Amino acid sequence: MAQASPTRGESLVRPARQQPRSTPVDRRRADLRVVRSDQRVAVVGALGTAVIITFFAVLFVIAALHAVLVQTQAKIDAQRAANATVQEQLDQVVAELAWIDTPEGLEQWARTSGLIEAPEVVSLTPVAPGTLPAPLVADPFGRDANGASG
């Protein structure tokens, strides 16, 4: 079959078919309703504003906590530095005390304190009990029999 080409006045578009009245598409469209655009925009705008405010509030709280953390860390670092200084001083004092406990350190400490050397070395020997003469007063630091202090 041969088709004739359309002439100048004829259109190549076919007329649309009419759909029957009770199609599923029509039933779905019947459930839809028209919503005013300003109500929808107001709800979306309120939700968006709430989300943005919440987001910035959370960021502010995080920044505040970070600032507190940095300040606390600075205090901790300062305390550690002070502790290290005190520990160094303590180590120096302990080393000096250990040196003073040596014979050379004791001699130097005695000289700087103003002590003088004895002209001769005296050896002390222990005395056996009962070999010393009796004291003149029973208690030289207490009261005698007459009530006068000695």
C-alpha contacts under 8 A as a table, 3 or more apart, distances in Angstrom:
res1	aa1	res2	aa2	distance
6	P	9	G	7.89
6	P	10	E	5.80
6	P	11	S	7.24
6	P	12	L	7.25
7	T	10	E	5.57
11	S	14	R	7.70
19	Q	23	T	7.83
20	P	23	T	6.50
21	R	26	D	7.69
22	S	26	D	6.60
22	S	27	R	7.38
23	T	26	D	5.47
23	T	27	R	6.76
24	P	27	R	5.12
24	P	28	R	6.39
25	V	28	R	5.26
25	V	29	R	6.30
26	D	29	R	5.08
26	D	30	A	6.22
27	R	30	A	5.13
27	R	31	D	6.92
28	R	31	D	5.47
28	R	32	L	7.02
29	R	32	L	5.34
30	A	33	R	7.83
35	V	39	Q	7.46
35	V	40	R	7.48
36	R	39	Q	5.74
36	R	40	R	6.93
37	S	40	R	5.30
37	S	41	V	6.19
38	D	41	V	5.07
38	D	42	A	6.00
39	Q	42	A	5.09
39	Q	43	V	6.28
40	R	43	V	5.25
40	R	44	V	6.17
41	V	44	V	5.11
41	V	45	G	5.76
42	A	45	G	5.00
42	A	46	A	6.01
43	V	46	A	5.17
43	V	47	L	6.17
44	V	47	L	5.15
44	V	48	G	5.96
45	G	48	G	5.04
45	G	49	T	5.99
46	A	49	T	5.11
46	A	50	A	6.12
47	L	50	A	5.09
47	L	51	V	6.14
48	G	51	V	5.10
48	G	52	I	6.15
49	T	52	I	5.15
49	T	53	I	6.06
50	A	53	I	5.18
50	A	54	T	6.03
51	V	54	T	5.13
51	V	55	F	6.05
52	I	55	F	4.98
52	I	56	F	6.22
53	I	56	F	5.26
53	I	57	A	6.04
54	T	57	A	5.03
54	T	58	V	6.15
55	F	58	V	5.23
55	F	59	L	6.28
56	F	59	L	4.90
56	F	60	F	6.06
57	A	60	F	5.03
57	A	61	V	6.23
58	V	61	V	5.12
58	V	62	I	6.17
59	L	62	I	5.09
59	L	63	A	6.14
60	F	63	A	5.07
60	F	64	A	6.14
61	V	64	A	5.05
61	V	65	L	6.15
62	I	65	L	5.13
62	I	66	H	6.11
63	A	66	H	5.01
63	A	67	A	6.21
64	A	67	A	5.09
64	A	68	V	6.29
65	L	68	V	5.08
65	L	69	L	6.12
66	H	69	L	4.96
66	H	70	V	6.17
67	A	70	V	5.11
67	A	71	Q	6.20
68	V	71	Q	5.16
68	V	72	T	6.06
69	L	72	T	5.12
69	L	73	Q	6.04
70	V	73	Q	5.05
70	V	74	A	6.17
71	Q	74	A	5.05
71	Q	75	K	6.34
72	T	75	K	5.10
72	T	76	I	6.19
73	Q	76	I	4.96
73	Q	77	D	6.08
74	A	77	D	5.08
74	A	78	A	6.17
75	K	78	A	5.09
75	K	79	Q	6.16
76	I	79	Q	5.11
76	I	80	R	6.16
77	D	80	R	5.07
77	D	81	A	6.21
78	A	81	A	5.11
78	A	82	A	6.25
79	Q	82	A	5.03
79	Q	83	N	6.08
80	R	83	N	4.97
80	R	84	A	6.12
81	A	84	A	5.07
81	A	85	T	6.32
82	A	85	T	5.12
82	A	86	V	6.27
83	N	86	V	5.12
83	N	87	Q	6.03
84	A	87	Q	4.99
84	A	88	E	6.21
85	T	88	E	5.16
85	T	89	Q	6.35
86	V	89	Q	5.06
86	V	90	L	6.10
87	Q	90	L	4.98
87	Q	91	D	6.13
88	E	91	D	5.08
88	E	92	Q	6.29
89	Q	92	Q	5.10
89	Q	93	V	6.25
90	L	93	V	5.10
90	L	94	V	6.11
91	D	94	V	5.12
91	D	95	A	6.12
92	Q	95	A	5.10
92	Q	96	E	6.11
93	V	96	E	5.01
93	V	97	L	6.05
94	V	97	L	5.06
94	V	98	A	6.12
95	A	98	A	5.07
95	A	99	W	6.26
96	E	99	W	5.08
96	E	100	I	6.17
97	L	100	I	5.02
97	L	101	D	6.26
98	A	101	D	5.19
98	A	102	T	6.94
99	W	102	T	5.42
99	W	104	E	7.98
99	W	105	G	5.49
100	I	103	P	7.54
100	I	104	E	7.48
100	I	105	G	4.09
100	I	106	L	5.15
100	I	109	W	7.02
101	D	105	G	6.30
101	D	106	L	6.13
102	T	105	G	5.19
102	T	106	L	6.09
103	P	106	L	5.08
103	P	107	E	6.13
104	E	107	E	5.15
104	E	108	Q	6.24
105	G	108	Q	5.15
105	G	109	W	6.01
106	L	109	W	5.07
106	L	110	A	6.07
107	E	110	A	5.15
107	E	111	R	6.27
108	Q	111	R	5.12
108	Q	112	T	6.18
109	W	112	T	5.21
109	W	113	S	6.07
110	A	113	S	5.04
110	A	114	G	6.46
110	A	115	L	5.39
110	A	116	I	7.87
111	R	114	G	5.31
111	R	115	L	5.40
111	R	116	I	6.73
112	T	115	L	7.53
118	A	121	V	6.68
127	V	131	T	7.00
127	V	132	L	7.75
128	A	131	T	5.91
129	P	132	L	7.43
130	G	133	P	7.79
135	P	138	A	6.27
137	V	140	P	5.60
137	V	144	D	7.09
138	A	144	D	7.68
139	D	142	G	5.22
139	D	143	R	7.25
139	D	144	D	7.45
140	P	143	R	7.82
140	P	150	G	5.71
141	F	149	S	7.40
141	F	150	G	5.92
142	G	149	S	5.99
142	G	150	G	6.18
143	R	146	N	7.73
143	R	147	G	5.57
143	R	148	A	5.52
143	R	149	S	4.31
143	R	150	G	5.88
144	D	147	G	5.55
144	D	148	A	5.85
144	D	149	S	6.28
144	D	150	G	6.55
145	A	148	A	7.60
